Amino acid sequence: MEAKLHAHDALRDEIVSRMRDKSRRNTRGVAAMVLIIGYAINFDQPAVIALVPVVFAYLLISTVDSHSWTMNTARHIAEIERDVSPRGSSFRYELKRGGLAGRENKRKQRLLRVPSVLRTILALLAYLVQVVFISFEIWPRPVPPTVLSIELTQGVIIVIYALLTLVLAVAGASVYRLRSELRDEIEASITDK
């Protein structure tokens, strides 16, 4: 039992540590986007702004990865809570109120997710606005730049952004599916003692 309690605490600490890392990574990513935009404006190089959606997409994928890891860890925490605490114990936080397996007040659980869903929608809209703005307002250039012997025409940029958007869609779908599968696993494997 002592080993399980230690594992529980270690997993909680790891979640907090990963959340701090994600926050630092996002802060650095936003700083990189500001630097890219500042460089483009200061040196009259608007084509450089094309890198902003790439950095933004990296941050979104990184957030999805972090969220997936956190959900999987929460599943382990819920299993430990089930094994070491009696029914009705306050030690059953993840089982009762956790974001993945919370059984208490399903309506409240759904309401607690609203800001996260809205933040996700806002991030996706921001990404799409960037892509459209860059593709149709900034990119049409009389002499397209060449990178690695590839002439970066508006059509090439649109294809690159379409592929990047597809990668984002796959990442988003995978985390949604993982969440559903983990929730089903928890429901199937965790029964109140």
N, C-alpha and C positions, 0 to 999 in steps of 0.2 A: 504494500500500500504506500509506503514511504517513497518508493521509486516512482510510482504513478503520480503522486503529488508533486514530486520534483520535476517530472516530465511536464506536468500541467503548467507549473510556474515557468519552466524554460520555454515552452511553446508560447505562452502569453508574452513573455519578454521578447521573444523573437518577432512576434507580430508587431509589438510597439517599435522595435528596432527597424523593422522593414518599413513601417509607416513613416518613421523619421527619414530613412533613406529615400523613400519615394518623394517626400516633401522637398528634400534637398535637390534631388534630380529634377523635379519639376521647376524649382526656382532657377536652377542653372539653365534649364532649357528655355525658360522665358527670357532670361538674360541673354542667351545666345540669339534668340529671335530679335530682341531689341538691338543687339550689336549688328546683326545682319541688316536690319532695316536702316539703322544709323549709318552704317558703311555705305549702303546703296544710295542714301540721300546725300551724304556728305561728299562722296566721290562721283556722284551722278552716274551710278551704275545700277539702274533699276532691275536689270536682269538678275542680279544677285538675290533679289527678293524671292526668286523662285525657290530658294532653299528653305524659306520659312515653313511651307506646308510639310516639307520632309522632316524638319525638326519637330513640328507639331505632331505629325503622325508617329514619330518615334516615341514621343511622350505619351500619346494615347496607347500605343502598343505596350509600352513599359508599364503603364497603369493597369492595363488588362492583365498582364503577367503577374503583377503584384497582387491584384485582386484574386486571381486564380490560386496563387500560393496561399493567401490568407484564408480563402474558403476551405482549402484542403486541410490546413492547420486547424481551423475551427472544427472540422469534422473530428479530428483526433482529440481535441479538447472535449468535445461533447461525449465521445466514447469514454474518456477518462472520468468525466463527471458522473456518467452513468454507473461506472464500475465502483467508484469510491464513496458515493453519497446515497443516503436513503431517500426515498420518495418524500417530497416536500422540503428538502434541505435547501438552504440558501446558497449552497455550493453549486447548484445546478444552473448557473447563469446562462451558459451557452445553450443548454437544453430548453430553458424557459424563455429567455429573452434574446438570445443570440440572433444575429442577422441571417444565419443559414438555417438553423433548426428551431428557432423560437416557437414554442407552442402556445404561449400565453397571448391572448388577445390578438388574434390574427389581423383584425382591422387596424389596430395600432401598429403592428409590424408593417403593414402595407403603407400606412401614412408615413412611417419613419423612412421608407425608401423613396418617397416622392422627391426630396431634394437631390438625392443621388441620380435618379432618373432624369430630372430636369438638368442637372449639371452635365450629364452625358449627352443629352439632346443639344444643349448649348455648345458643348465642345465639338460635336459633329457638325452643327450648323456653322460654327466659326471656321472649321476646317474647309467645308464646302465653299463658303464665301471666299476664303483665301484662294482656293483653287480656281474658282470661276473668275475672280478679279484678276489674278495673275495671268490666267490663260487668255482672257479676252481684252483686258485693259492695258496691262504692262507688257505682255510678251510680244504682241505683233510688232516686229521690228523690221526695218528695211534690210538690215544685214544681220541675220541671226548669228549668235555666237557659235563657235565650234568647240566642242569638248571631246577629247579622245577621237578626233577625226570624224565626229558625228555633228552634223549641222543641226543645232537645236531650233528647229522651226516651231511654229505654234502647234502644228499637228503632232510633232514628237513630244512636246511638253504635255499636251493633252493625253497622249498615250501613257506617258510616264505617270501622270497624276491618276489616270484611270486604273493603272496597275496598283499604285499605292493605295487607292481607295478600295480596291478588291482585297488587298492584304488586310486593311483595317476591318473590312466586313467579315472576313474569315476569322480574324482575332476576336471580334465582338461576338460572332455566332458561337465560337468555341467556348468563351467564358459563360455565355448564357446556357449552353448545353451542359457544361461542367456544373454550374450551379444547380440545374434541375436534377442531374444525376446524383450529386452529393446530397441534396435534400432528400431524394428518394432513398438513398443508401441509409441515411440517418434514420429516417422513418421506419425502414425495414429492420435495422439492426438495433435500434435503441428502444427498449420498452421500459417503462417505469417499473422500478422494483417495488 
